[in-house]
Each structure stands twice: as structure tokens, then as C-alpha cells.
Amino acid sequence: MFQTILFDLDGTLLPMDQEIFTQDYFRRLAAKLAPQGYDAKKLIDAIWAGTAAMVKNDGSCTNEEAFWRTFSLLMGPQVLEDKPLFEEYYRVEFQQVAKVCGCNPKAKETIERLKRKGYRLALATNPLFPAIATESRIRWAGLEPEDFVLYTTYENTNYCKPNPAYYRDLLVRLDCSPKDCLMVGNDVQEDMVAQTLGMGVFLLTDCLINRKGADLSQFPRGDFDALNEFLERSAMT
């Protein structure tokens, strides 16, 4: 029987088309910074480079440090003085990105049901965003940050998916055994890798991402109703 359930956020608890979300996110950020002289293409290329630095993070620093080190090298040290502008973007303009995301009531119903049943819930979202953006996306899904004992952000995490070290770090921070944990996510490569550590997995297929065309028959899978049925069966074994 699982005791701790880890949920991905984007495409799992928060329905979205990743490409549409990214395009709207960048469009609004570029518009925000254009009056300060930022070139849109250079800005977006530097953000992608900073993101790659986070994905490659070996644990020697936080993802936040990895991002800003690379980002400032490409954009120039003056960008560090504009950090408040980026923070303001997440407080204001970023909130409009919610319009390109969906909201599945089943997600909230499932979280509330699992809390009532005594499961410990954590949010294992890829920690590429600051806390303010992660907390916003949690609320877009109809949930609250307090619904989770832990949620990963670029400030509090030193690894990214699909690095197994990300999940290994979570197990340590949650002080739990892999066999007691279930990872629920929509991305085959980023979320199902938790299985390699001995964790249980469930592939949520509403917004499925399967970049490499993996055989899905190896994973328990389906929508939120199927997830709840899977957990009921697991509780009886």
C-alpha cells in the first residue's frame, strides 16, 4: 500500500498543451521586457540555455543558481539588476497565461479524496520555475500549495527531471522508501523514470507526452477515475 503520492503538475493536475503554454509564456515575458531594451530572440534563447543548465545540474548548486549563472553570462551582468522585473512579471503578466491552460475538476476531487484517506501528497513538478510561478500554477489547477507537504521549485531543488537523482533527492527529503511511493505524471520520459528507483508509477493519459514512442503497456495508466481505481486496488493488496 502506498503511503506517499507524488504528482506532476503541468499536464497532470493542470491540463495544458505544453507548446501553447510555452509560446504564451515567452510572448508575454518578451513584451514585458521589451521597453527595457531586451531583444526577444536573444532573451528566449538565453532562457532556453538557462533551462538546459538546470536540466544538467549535478546537484552542486540550486537550479536557481544554475539558471542565473548561465542566463547572466549570455545576457550580461546587468540582467541581475533587473531581477525585480522578472518577479513582477510572475506576479502580474504571467497570471494571464492561465487562459491557455485548462482546469480539470477531477484533479481537485482526487487530491481532496486522497487527503481524506490519509495519503501524504507531494508535488513533483519539474523545478524549472520560481516558487511564485509554481504556486500560481497550483492555484490555476484549483488547488492550494498547502495541499502538499512539499513542492519543488528552482529555489529549493538541485536537480531536474528526468535525472533519477531528482526523485532520489525527493525520497530523502520526504524520508520515505521507494516502495511506499507512487509517482503520477503525464510524461513518459520525465515521470515514469521514477520506476527505476523502485517507486510505483501511474501514467495519466489526459495530456500524454511520449516523445520517444515508448510502449505504454508497461505502465498502469488512464484518467483520474482509473487512478483512483488503481489506488483502491493497491490498498487491498
Accessible surface in RSA format (square Angstrom, percent):
REM  Atomic radii and reference values for relative SASA: ProtOr
REM  Chains: A
REM  Algorithm: Lee & Richards
REM  Probe-radius: 1.40
REM  Slices: 20
REM RES _ NUM      All-atoms   Total-Side   Main-Chain    Non-polar    All polar
REM                ABS   REL    ABS   REL    ABS   REL    ABS   REL    ABS   REL
RES MET A   1   137.88  71.4  89.79  59.4  48.09 114.5  62.50  53.1  75.38  99.9
RES PHE A   2    29.41  14.7  27.71  17.2   1.70   4.4  27.71  16.8   1.70   4.9
RES GLN A   3   112.78  63.1 105.90  77.4   6.88  16.4  33.59  71.5  79.19  60.1
RES THR A   4     2.09   1.5   2.09   2.1   0.00   0.0   0.00   0.0   2.09   3.2
RES ILE A   5     0.00   0.0   0.00   0.0   0.00   0.0   0.00   0.0   0.00   0.0
RES LEU A   6     0.20   0.1   0.20   0.1   0.00   0.0   0.20   0.1   0.00   0.0
RES PHE A   7     0.00   0.0   0.00   0.0   0.00   0.0   0.00   0.0   0.00   0.0
RES ASP A   8    11.19   7.8  11.19  11.1   0.00   0.0   0.21   0.5  10.98  11.0
RES LEU A   9     0.51   0.3   0.51   0.4   0.00   0.0   0.51   0.4   0.00   0.0
RES ASP A  10    20.71  14.5  16.31  16.2   4.40  10.4   7.50  17.6  13.21  13.2
RES GLY A  11     2.80   3.5   0.00   N/A   2.80   3.5   2.06   5.7   0.74   1.7
RES THR A  12     3.64   2.6   0.00   0.0   3.64   8.7   0.00   0.0   3.64   5.5
RES LEU A  13     0.13   0.1   0.08   0.1   0.05   0.1   0.08   0.1   0.05   0.1
RES LEU A  14     0.05   0.0   0.05   0.0   0.00   0.0   0.05   0.0   0.00   0.0
RES PRO A  15    27.21  19.8  26.51  24.2   0.70   2.5  27.21  22.5   0.00   0.0
RES MET A  16    16.93   8.8   0.79   0.5  16.13  38.4   8.61   7.3   8.32  11.0
RES ASP A  17    75.11  52.6  63.32  63.0  11.78  27.9  25.51  60.0  49.59  49.5
RES GLN A  18    75.22  42.1  69.86  51.1   5.35  12.7  38.79  82.6  36.43  27.6
RES GLU A  19   119.08  68.4 111.19  84.1   7.89  18.8  41.99  81.2  77.09  62.9
RES ILE A  20    86.32  49.1  85.78  63.9   0.54   1.3  85.79  61.8   0.52   1.4
RES PHE A  21     3.54   1.8   3.49   2.2   0.06   0.2   3.49   2.1   0.06   0.2
RES THR A  22    25.65  18.2  25.18  25.5   0.47   1.1  15.89  21.3   9.76  14.8
RES GLN A  23   107.23  60.0  98.50  72.0   8.73  20.8  41.98  89.4  65.24  49.5
RES ASP A  24    13.70   9.6  10.90  10.8   2.80   6.6   6.66  15.7   7.04   7.0
RES TYR A  25    19.43   9.1  19.43  11.1   0.00   0.0   9.29   7.0  10.14  12.5
RES PHE A  26    16.87   8.4  16.56  10.3   0.31   0.8  16.62  10.1   0.25   0.7
RES ARG A  27   141.00  59.2 131.24  66.9   9.76  23.2  73.35 100.2  67.65  41.0
RES ARG A  28    52.19  21.9  48.98  25.0   3.21   7.6   6.63   9.1  45.56  27.6
RES LEU A  29     2.98   1.7   2.98   2.1   0.00   0.0   2.98   2.1   0.00   0.0
RES ALA A  30    14.62  13.4  11.49  17.7   3.13   7.1  12.77  18.0   1.85   4.9
RES ALA A  31    67.53  62.1  48.80  75.3  18.74  42.6  56.36  79.4  11.18  29.6
RES LYS A  32    35.23  17.2  21.71  13.3  13.52  32.2  14.72  13.3  20.50  21.8
RES LEU A  33     0.00   0.0   0.00   0.0   0.00   0.0   0.00   0.0   0.00   0.0
RES ALA A  34    55.27  50.8  42.30  65.3  12.97  29.5  42.83  60.3  12.44  32.9
RES PRO A  35   106.68  77.8  63.16  57.6  43.52 158.2  76.68  63.3  30.01 186.5
RES GLN A  36   100.92  56.4  69.07  50.5  31.85  75.8   9.05  19.3  91.87  69.7
RES GLY A  37    68.00  83.9   0.00   N/A  68.00  83.9  37.47 102.8  30.52  68.4
RES TYR A  38    25.14  11.7  12.17   6.9  12.97  33.7  15.78  11.9   9.36  11.5
RES ASP A  39    83.52  58.5  73.39  73.0  10.13  24.0  33.13  78.0  50.39  50.3
RES ALA A  40    49.08  45.1  44.10  68.1   4.98  11.3  44.96  63.3   4.12  10.9
RES LYS A  41   145.34  70.9 138.78  85.2   6.56  15.6 113.23 101.9  32.11  34.2
RES LYS A  42   106.52  52.0 100.10  61.4   6.42  15.3  58.52  52.7  47.99  51.1
RES LEU A  43     0.91   0.5   0.91   0.7   0.00   0.0   0.91   0.6   0.00   0.0
RES ILE A  44    43.13  24.5  43.13  32.1   0.00   0.0  43.13  31.1   0.00   0.0
RES ASP A  45    68.84  48.2  61.91  61.6   6.93  16.4  27.20  64.0  41.64  41.5
RES ALA A  46     2.65   2.4   1.14   1.8   1.51   3.4   2.22   3.1   0.43   1.1
RES ILE A  47    12.33   7.0  12.33   9.2   0.00   0.0  12.33   8.9   0.00   0.0
RES TRP A  48   129.16  51.8 125.48  60.7   3.68   8.7 112.04  59.7  17.13  27.8
RES ALA A  49    32.78  30.1  21.69  33.5  11.09  25.2  29.25  41.2   3.53   9.4
RES GLY A  50     0.00   0.0   0.00   N/A   0.00   0.0   0.00   0.0   0.00   0.0
RES THR A  51    23.03  16.4  23.03  23.3   0.00   0.0  13.80  18.5   9.23  14.0
RES ALA A  52    41.64  38.3  36.00  55.6   5.64  12.8  41.31  58.2   0.33   0.9
RES ALA A  53    24.20  22.2  13.20  20.4  11.00  25.0  19.92  28.1   4.28  11.3
RES MET A  54     2.93   1.5   2.93   1.9   0.00   0.0   2.93   2.5   0.00   0.0
RES VAL A  55    55.06  36.2  47.76  43.2   7.30  17.6  47.76  41.5   7.30  19.8
RES LYS A  56   165.60  80.8 138.08  84.7  27.53  65.5  92.77  83.5  72.83  77.6
RES ASN A  57     9.21   6.4   2.06   2.0   7.15  17.2   6.24  15.0   2.97   2.9
RES ASP A  58   106.70  74.7  80.36  80.0  26.33  62.3  42.04  98.9  64.66  64.5
RES GLY A  59    19.89  24.5   0.00   N/A  19.89  24.5   2.15   5.9  17.74  39.7
RES SER A  60    95.01  80.3  53.46  71.4  41.55  95.7  48.11 102.4  46.90  65.7
RES CYS A  61    15.34  11.6  10.27  11.5   5.07  11.9  12.79  32.4   2.55   2.8
RES THR A  62    34.71  24.7  34.71  35.2   0.00   0.0  33.64  45.2   1.07   1.6
RES ASN A  63     0.00   0.0   0.00   0.0   0.00   0.0   0.00   0.0   0.00   0.0
RES GLU A  64    49.82  28.6  49.82  37.7   0.00   0.0   6.28  12.1  43.54  35.5
RES GLU A  65    90.48  51.9  83.28  63.0   7.20  17.1  35.41  68.5  55.06  45.0
RES ALA A  66     6.42   5.9   5.41   8.4   1.00   2.3   5.84   8.2   0.58   1.5
RES PHE A  67    20.35  10.2  20.35  12.6   0.00   0.0  20.35  12.3   0.00   0.0
RES TRP A  68    20.34   8.2  19.64   9.5   0.71   1.7  19.59  10.4   0.76   1.2
RES ARG A  69   136.80  57.4 127.29  64.9   9.50  22.6  61.11  83.5  75.69  45.9
RES THR A  70    32.82  23.3  32.75  33.2   0.07   0.2  17.60  23.6  15.22  23.0
RES PHE A  71     0.02   0.0   0.02   0.0   0.00   0.0   0.02   0.0   0.00   0.0
RES SER A  72    17.03  14.4  14.61  19.5   2.42   5.6   2.46   5.2  14.57  20.4
RES LEU A  73   144.63  80.5 114.51  81.9  30.11  75.7 117.76  82.7  26.87  72.3
RES LEU A  74    90.79  50.6  75.70  54.2  15.08  37.9  77.92  54.7  12.87  34.6
RES MET A  75    12.79   6.6   7.00   4.6   5.79  13.8   7.87   6.7   4.93   6.5
RES GLY A  76    16.82  20.7   0.00   N/A  16.82  20.7  15.92  43.7   0.90   2.0
RES PRO A  77   106.03  77.3 100.92  92.0   5.11  18.6 102.07  84.3   3.96  24.6
RES GLN A  78    97.04  54.3  92.54  67.6   4.50  10.7  54.27 115.5  42.77  32.4
RES VAL A  79     0.00   0.0   0.00   0.0   0.00   0.0   0.00   0.0   0.00   0.0
RES LEU A  80    79.77  44.4  69.21  49.5  10.56  26.5  69.60  48.9  10.17  27.4
RES GLU A  81   143.93  82.6 117.91  89.2  26.02  61.9  47.58  92.0  96.35  78.7
RES ASP A  82    36.12  25.3  34.94  34.8   1.19   2.8   1.19   2.8  34.94  34.8
RES LYS A  83    63.01  30.7  62.80  38.5   0.21   0.5  29.35  26.4  33.66  35.9
RES PRO A  84    84.53  61.6  80.53  73.4   4.01  14.6  81.27  67.1   3.27  20.3
RES LEU A  85    40.29  22.4  39.93  28.6   0.36   0.9  40.13  28.2   0.16   0.4
RES PHE A  86    15.30   7.7  15.30   9.5   0.00   0.0  15.30   9.3   0.00   0.0
RES GLU A  87    90.08  51.7  89.81  67.9   0.27   0.6  31.27  60.5  58.81  48.0
RES GLU A  88    61.54  35.3  61.54  46.6   0.00   0.0   7.95  15.4  53.59  43.8
RES TYR A  89     0.06   0.0   0.06   0.0   0.00   0.0   0.06   0.0   0.00   0.0
RES TYR A  90    21.66  10.1  21.66  12.3   0.00   0.0   9.85   7.4  11.82  14.6
RES ARG A  91   131.72  55.3 112.12  57.2  19.59  46.7  49.42  67.5  82.30  49.9
RES VAL A  92    83.95  55.2  77.58  70.2   6.38  15.4  80.96  70.3   3.00   8.1
RES GLU A  93    47.22  27.1  45.41  34.4   1.81   4.3  27.27  52.8  19.95  16.3
RES PHE A  94     0.00   0.0   0.00   0.0   0.00   0.0   0.00   0.0   0.00   0.0
RES GLN A  95    57.05  31.9  49.16  35.9   7.89  18.8  30.61  65.2  26.44  20.1
RES GLN A  96    69.75  39.0  69.03  50.4   0.73   1.7  19.37  41.2  50.38  38.2
RES VAL A  97     0.00   0.0   0.00   0.0   0.00   0.0   0.00   0.0   0.00   0.0
RES ALA A  98    30.16  27.7  22.36  34.5   7.80  17.7  22.50  31.7   7.66  20.3
RES LYS A  99   156.42  76.3 120.17  73.7  36.25  86.3  86.31  77.7  70.11  74.7
RES VAL A 100    49.94  32.9  27.47  24.9  22.47  54.1  35.36  30.7  14.58  39.5
RES CYS A 101    19.51  14.8   0.84   0.9  18.68  43.9   2.64   6.7  16.87  18.2
RES GLY A 102    35.36  43.6   0.00   N/A  35.36  43.6  28.33  77.7   7.03  15.7
RES CYS A 103    78.03  59.0  51.54  57.5  26.48  62.2  26.61  67.4  51.41  55.4
RES ASN A 104    31.62  21.8  28.77  27.8   2.85   6.9   8.38  20.2  23.24  22.5
RES PRO A 105    88.58  64.6  82.05  74.8   6.53  23.7  88.12  72.8   0.45   2.8
RES LYS A 106    86.57  42.2  86.53  53.1   0.04   0.1  52.69  47.4  33.89  36.1
RES ALA A 107     0.00   0.0   0.00   0.0   0.00   0.0   0.00   0.0   0.00   0.0
RES LYS A 108    87.22  42.6  87.22  53.5   0.00   0.0  59.31  53.4  27.91  29.7
RES GLU A 109    95.42  54.8  90.21  68.2   5.21  12.4  43.71  84.6  51.71  42.2
RES THR A 110     2.08   1.5   1.26   1.3   0.82   2.0   0.80   1.1   1.28   1.9
RES ILE A 111     0.41   0.2   0.41   0.3   0.00   0.0   0.41   0.3   0.00   0.0
RES GLU A 112    69.61  40.0  67.16  50.8   2.45   5.8  24.78  47.9  44.82  36.6
RES ARG A 113    56.65  23.8  56.57  28.8   0.08   0.2  24.84  33.9  31.81  19.3
RES LEU A 114     0.30   0.2   0.30   0.2   0.00   0.0   0.30   0.2   0.00   0.0
RES LYS A 115    91.73  44.7  74.60  45.8  17.12  40.8  46.94  42.2  44.79  47.7
RES ARG A 116   181.22  76.1 141.11  71.9  40.10  95.5  79.38 108.5 101.84  61.7
RES LYS A 117   109.27  53.3  75.83  46.5  33.44  79.6  42.14  37.9  67.13  71.5
RES GLY A 118    63.59  78.4   0.00   N/A  63.59  78.4  33.69  92.4  29.90  67.0
RES TYR A 119    22.80  10.6  10.57   6.0  12.23  31.8   6.31   4.7  16.49  20.3
RES ARG A 120    86.57  36.3  80.97  41.3   5.60  13.3  43.03  58.8  43.54  26.4
RES LEU A 121     3.35   1.9   0.85   0.6   2.51   6.3   0.85   0.6   2.51   6.8
RES ALA A 122     0.61   0.6   0.61   0.9   0.00   0.0   0.61   0.9   0.00   0.0
RES LEU A 123     0.73   0.4   0.08   0.1   0.64   1.6   0.11   0.1   0.62   1.7
RES ALA A 124     0.00   0.0   0.00   0.0   0.00   0.0   0.00   0.0   0.00   0.0
RES THR A 125     3.31   2.4   3.31   3.4   0.00   0.0   0.52   0.7   2.79   4.2
RES ASN A 126    22.05  15.2  17.79  17.2   4.26  10.3  13.32  32.1   8.73   8.4
RES PRO A 127     0.90   0.7   0.00   0.0   0.90   3.3   0.90   0.7   0.00   0.0
RES LEU A 128    45.28  25.2  34.51  24.7  10.77  27.1  34.51  24.2  10.77  29.0
RES PHE A 129    26.19  13.1  25.83  16.0   0.36   0.9  25.88  15.7   0.30   0.9
RES PRO A 130    14.90  10.9  14.90  13.6   0.00   0.0  14.90  12.3   0.00   0.0
RES ALA A 131    27.86  25.6  27.86  43.0   0.00   0.0  27.86  39.2   0.00   0.0
RES ILE A 132    56.62  32.2  51.74  38.5   4.89  11.8  53.48  38.5   3.15   8.5
RES ALA A 133     0.00   0.0   0.00   0.0   0.00   0.0   0.00   0.0   0.00   0.0
RES THR A 134     1.87   1.3   1.87   1.9   0.00   0.0   0.00   0.0   1.87   2.8
RES GLU A 135    43.97  25.2  43.97  33.3   0.00   0.0   3.18   6.2  40.79  33.3
RES SER A 136    10.90   9.2   8.00  10.7   2.90   6.7   2.96   6.3   7.94  11.1
RES ARG A 137     1.14   0.5   1.14   0.6   0.00   0.0   0.00   0.0   1.14   0.7
RES ILE A 138     0.24   0.1   0.24   0.2   0.00   0.0   0.24   0.2   0.00   0.0
RES ARG A 139   117.74  49.4 103.37  52.7  14.37  34.2  43.28  59.2  74.45  45.1
RES TRP A 140    38.50  15.4  21.16  10.2  17.34  40.7  24.88  13.3  13.61  22.1
RES ALA A 141     0.76   0.7   0.00   0.0   0.76   1.7   0.04   0.1   0.72   1.9
RES GLY A 142    31.10  38.4   0.00   N/A  31.10  38.4  25.14  69.0   5.96  13.4
RES LEU A 143     3.40   1.9   1.02   0.7   2.38   6.0   1.84   1.3   1.56   4.2
RES GLU A 144    83.22  47.8  83.22  63.0   0.00   0.0  40.64  78.6  42.58  34.8
RES PRO A 145     6.90   5.0   5.65   5.2   1.25   4.5   6.00   5.0   0.90   5.6
RES GLU A 146   138.23  79.4 108.33  82.0  29.90  71.2  74.47 144.0  63.76  52.1
RES ASP A 147    25.99  18.2  19.63  19.5   6.36  15.0   0.66   1.6  25.33  25.3
RES PHE A 148    12.56   6.3   0.31   0.2  12.25  31.9   1.38   0.8  11.18  32.0
RES VAL A 149    89.90  59.2  51.61  46.7  38.29  92.3  60.08  52.2  29.82  80.9
RES LEU A 150    31.16  17.4  27.37  19.6   3.79   9.5  31.15  21.9   0.01   0.0
RES TYR A 151    48.20  22.5  45.49  25.9   2.71   7.0  24.78  18.6  23.42  28.9
RES THR A 152     0.05   0.0   0.01   0.0   0.04   0.1   0.01   0.0   0.04   0.1
RES THR A 153     3.82   2.7   3.80   3.8   0.03   0.1   1.48   2.0   2.34   3.5
RES TYR A 154    20.38   9.5  20.38  11.6   0.00   0.0   6.67   5.0  13.72  16.9
RES GLU A 155    66.07  37.9  53.20  40.2  12.87  30.6  35.16  68.0  30.91  25.2
RES ASN A 156    60.84  42.0  42.07  40.7  18.77  45.2  33.84  81.5  27.00  26.1
RES THR A 157     1.32   0.9   0.48   0.5   0.84   2.0   1.32   1.8   0.00   0.0
RES ASN A 158    43.24  29.8  42.52  41.1   0.72   1.7   7.20  17.3  36.04  34.8
RES TYR A 159    49.83  23.3  49.83  28.3   0.00   0.0  13.86  10.4  35.97  44.3
RES CYS A 160     0.19   0.1   0.00   0.0   0.19   0.5   0.00   0.0   0.19   0.2
RES LYS A 161     2.19   1.1   0.89   0.5   1.30   3.1   0.06   0.0   2.13   2.3
RES PRO A 162    58.78  42.8  56.02  51.1   2.76  10.0  56.05  46.3   2.74  17.0
RES ASN A 163    49.00  33.8  41.63  40.2   7.36  17.7  16.04  38.6  32.96  31.9
RES PRO A 164    47.24  34.4  47.17  43.0   0.08   0.3  47.24  39.0   0.00   0.0
RES ALA A 165    17.14  15.8  16.19  25.0   0.95   2.2  16.19  22.8   0.95   2.5
RES TYR A 166     0.10   0.0   0.00   0.0   0.10   0.3   0.00   0.0   0.10   0.1
RES TYR A 167     0.21   0.1   0.02   0.0   0.19   0.5   0.02   0.0   0.19   0.2
RES ARG A 168   123.13  51.7 123.09  62.7   0.05   0.1  59.24  81.0  63.90  38.7
RES ASP A 169    36.82  25.8  31.38  31.2   5.44  12.9   7.47  17.6  29.34  29.3
RES LEU A 170     1.34   0.7   1.34   1.0   0.00   0.0   1.34   0.9   0.00   0.0
RES LEU A 171    14.97   8.3  13.43   9.6   1.55   3.9  13.74   9.7   1.23   3.3
RES VAL A 172   113.03  74.4  95.92  86.8  17.10  41.2 102.16  88.8  10.86  29.5
RES ARG A 173    88.19  37.0  50.94  26.0  37.25  88.7  38.52  52.7  49.67  30.1
RES LEU A 174     7.30   4.1   4.95   3.5   2.35   5.9   6.31   4.4   0.99   2.7
RES ASP A 175   130.76  91.6 109.13 108.6  21.64  51.2  29.69  69.9 101.08 100.8
RES CYS A 176    27.03  20.4   6.74   7.5  20.29  47.7  16.73  42.4  10.30  11.1
RES SER A 177    41.96  35.5  32.96  44.0   9.01  20.8  28.65  61.0  13.31  18.7
RES PRO A 178    43.03  31.4  43.03  39.2   0.00   0.0  43.03  35.5   0.00   0.0
RES LYS A 179   151.09  73.7 134.07  82.3  17.02  40.5 103.35  93.0  47.73  50.8
RES ASP A 180    24.27  17.0  24.27  24.2   0.00   0.0   0.21   0.5  24.05  24.0
RES CYS A 181     0.00   0.0   0.00   0.0   0.00   0.0   0.00   0.0   0.00   0.0
RES LEU A 182     0.00   0.0   0.00   0.0   0.00   0.0   0.00   0.0   0.00   0.0
RES MET A 183     0.00   0.0   0.00   0.0   0.00   0.0   0.00   0.0   0.00   0.0
RES VAL A 184     0.00   0.0   0.00   0.0   0.00   0.0   0.00   0.0   0.00   0.0
RES GLY A 185     0.00   0.0   0.00   N/A   0.00   0.0   0.00   0.0   0.00   0.0
RES ASN A 186     2.30   1.6   2.30   2.2   0.00   0.0   0.00   0.0   2.30   2.2
RES ASP A 187     6.53   4.6   6.53   6.5   0.00   0.0   4.59  10.8   1.94   1.9
RES VAL A 188     8.40   5.5   5.31   4.8   3.09   7.4   5.31   4.6   3.09   8.4
RES GLN A 189    35.87  20.1  25.81  18.9  10.06  23.9  26.49  56.4   9.38   7.1
RES GLU A 190    40.40  23.2  40.40  30.6   0.00   0.0   2.69   5.2  37.72  30.8
RES ASP A 191     0.93   0.7   0.93   0.9   0.00   0.0   0.00   0.0   0.93   0.9
RES MET A 192     6.26   3.2   2.65   1.8   3.61   8.6   3.05   2.6   3.22   4.3
RES VAL A 193    29.29  19.3  22.03  19.9   7.26  17.5  27.92  24.3   1.37   3.7
RES ALA A 194     0.06   0.1   0.00   0.0   0.06   0.1   0.06   0.1   0.00   0.0
RES GLN A 195    76.45  42.8  66.94  48.9   9.51  22.6  23.37  49.7  53.09  40.3
RES THR A 196   101.47  72.2  62.39  63.2  39.08  93.1  71.36  95.8  30.11  45.5
RES LEU A 197    35.66  19.9  17.75  12.7  17.91  45.0  24.22  17.0  11.45  30.8
RES GLY A 198    48.96  60.4   0.00   N/A  48.96  60.4  34.11  93.6  14.84  33.2
RES MET A 199     4.80   2.5   0.15   0.1   4.65  11.1   0.42   0.4   4.38   5.8
RES GLY A 200    19.42  24.0   0.00   N/A  19.42  24.0  17.51  48.0   1.91   4.3
RES VAL A 201     3.85   2.5   0.64   0.6   3.22   7.7   0.64   0.6   3.22   8.7
RES PHE A 202     3.14   1.6   3.14   1.9   0.00   0.0   3.14   1.9   0.00   0.0
RES LEU A 203     0.00   0.0   0.00   0.0   0.00   0.0   0.00   0.0   0.00   0.0
RES LEU A 204     0.20   0.1   0.20   0.1   0.00   0.0   0.20   0.1   0.00   0.0
RES THR A 205    44.98  32.0  31.29  31.7  13.70  32.6  17.08  22.9  27.91  42.2
RES ASP A 206    74.87  52.4  38.19  38.0  36.68  86.7  27.47  64.7  47.40  47.3
RES CYS A 207    32.31  24.4  20.58  22.9  11.74  27.6  14.62  37.0  17.69  19.1
RES LEU A 208    68.97  38.4  40.38  28.9  28.60  71.9  40.38  28.4  28.60  77.0
RES ILE A 209    39.75  22.6  36.10  26.9   3.65   8.8  39.75  28.6   0.00   0.0
RES ASN A 210    41.14  28.4  18.70  18.1  22.44  54.0   8.78  21.1  32.36  31.3
RES ARG A 211   145.05  60.9 103.37  52.7  41.68  99.2  68.99  94.3  76.06  46.1
RES LYS A 212   170.16  83.0 136.19  83.6  33.97  80.9  90.07  81.1  80.10  85.3
RES GLY A 213    60.86  75.1   0.00   N/A  60.86  75.1  30.80  84.5  30.06  67.3
RES ALA A 214    32.32  29.7  16.68  25.7  15.63  35.6  26.40  37.2   5.91  15.7
RES ASP A 215    93.12  65.2  79.32  79.0  13.80  32.6  40.31  94.9  52.82  52.7
RES LEU A 216    38.89  21.7  35.05  25.1   3.84   9.7  35.05  24.6   3.84  10.3
RES SER A 217    78.67  66.5  52.60  70.2  26.07  60.1  37.77  80.4  40.90  57.3
RES GLN A 218   102.30  57.2  73.14  53.5  29.16  69.4  37.33  79.5  64.97  49.3
RES PHE A 219    13.94   7.0  11.07   6.9   2.86   7.5  12.58   7.6   1.35   3.9
RES PRO A 220    49.53  36.1  35.99  32.8  13.54  49.2  48.43  40.0   1.10   6.8
RES ARG A 221   109.65  46.0  89.05  45.4  20.60  49.1  11.93  16.3  97.72  59.2
RES GLY A 222    15.85  19.5   0.00   N/A  15.85  19.5  15.85  43.5   0.00   0.0
RES ASP A 223    63.40  44.4  60.71  60.4   2.69   6.4  17.73  41.7  45.67  45.5
RES PHE A 224     2.42   1.2   1.63   1.0   0.78   2.0   1.63   1.0   0.78   2.2
RES ASP A 225    64.02  44.8  60.78  60.5   3.25   7.7  21.18  49.8  42.84  42.7
RES ALA A 226    28.08  25.8  24.31  37.5   3.76   8.6  25.89  36.5   2.19   5.8
RES LEU A 227     0.00   0.0   0.00   0.0   0.00   0.0   0.00   0.0   0.00   0.0
RES ASN A 228    23.38  16.1  23.28  22.5   0.10   0.2  10.87  26.2  12.51  12.1
RES GLU A 229   100.71  57.8  98.52  74.5   2.19   5.2  35.13  67.9  65.58  53.5
RES PHE A 230    31.53  15.8  31.50  19.5   0.03   0.1  31.50  19.1   0.03   0.1
RES LEU A 231     3.76   2.1   3.19   2.3   0.57   1.4   3.44   2.4   0.32   0.9
RES GLU A 232    63.79  36.6  62.32  47.1   1.47   3.5  30.83  59.6  32.96  26.9
RES ARG A 233   130.13  54.6 129.28  65.9   0.85   2.0  62.85  85.9  67.28  40.8
RES SER A 234    18.19  15.4  13.76  18.4   4.44  10.2  10.88  23.2   7.32  10.3
RES ALA A 235    42.03  38.6  20.85  32.2  21.19  48.2  20.91  29.4  21.13  56.0
RES MET A 236   152.10  78.8 113.37  75.0  38.73  92.2  80.03  68.0  72.07  95.5
RES THR A 237   136.92  97.4  81.52  82.6  55.40 132.0 100.77 135.4  36.15  54.7
END  Absolute sums over single chains surface
CHAIN  1 A    10763.8       8644.0       2119.8       5989.0       4774.8
END  Absolute sums over all chains
TOTAL         10763.8       8644.0       2119.8       5989.0       4774.8
